[in-house]
Amino acid sequence: LSTFKFLFAWLSRGYKKYLLKRQRFSCSGLVQKSFYEAADWINRTDVIFRGTGYTPIEVQEITSPADIAKSDACDWVWNKH
């Protein structure tokens, strides 16, 4: 995030909402991209959290935390300590 965009978001409420909406699921997109890139060529479509029919770039932009939680492509492991 550039300094200019940060300052403009700090001053403008409308731009702040736009910027946050645009970067809303950036961590989920990173997780999706990591799973996709780590899989071999044959199994790459099996690790798309939103199902088939999307390109890798589309999936990276639209994947939400709920998509990961509901997906059959991965299992959540909870460590109670």
N, C-alpha and C positions, 0 to 999 in steps of 0.2 A: 504494500500500500504506500503510495507516494505521499510525501509530506503535504503537497498541495491538496490532494484528495482528502487527507485527514483533516486539514484545517478547514476546508470548505464544508465537510460534513459536520464539523464542530459548530460552524456558523449557521448552516442552513438545515433546518429540520427536515425539509422535503428531500434534500440530497442524502441526508443521513439514513432515512428510511429506504431510499433507493439503493444505497450502497450496502446496507445490511441485508436487504432482500436479495441482492445479487450474489452476495457471498454467504448466504444462509447455510448451505450444505457443503461447504468447501472441504471439511474434514471427511465427510462421508464419501465425497467424490474421490478423495485421495485414497481411502480404503478400497473403494471399488477399483480404481486404477491399479493399485498394488496387487490385489488378487488377480486381476485380469492379466497383468504383465508377468506375474509369477507362474501362471498356469502354462502348460505346454500347449502347442498349437491345436491339438485335437480336442482338448478339454476346456478351451477358453469360453465357449458358450455356456458351459455348466456353472461358471462362477459369476455370471451376471445376475445381480441381486433383484432386478426388476423384471426378469424374464427375458425371453428372446424377442427379437424384432427391433432392437435398438442398436445403433452403432456405438462403438466404444466411446466416442466423444460425447454423444448424447447421454449415455449412461453416466459418464463422469459428471455432467452438469446437473442431472435431475435426481440422482440417488439421494435419498434421505435416510436418517438413522432408522426410521420405521421400516424402510425397505430392507435394510440389513437384518433387523430383528425378525421380520416375518419371512425371510428368504429360506428356502430349503438348501441353498448353496453353502450355508455355514451353520455352525452350532455355537450358541452362546455358552461359555463356560464360566461359572460363577465360583470364585474362590472365597470361602467364608473365613479363612484364616483360623 
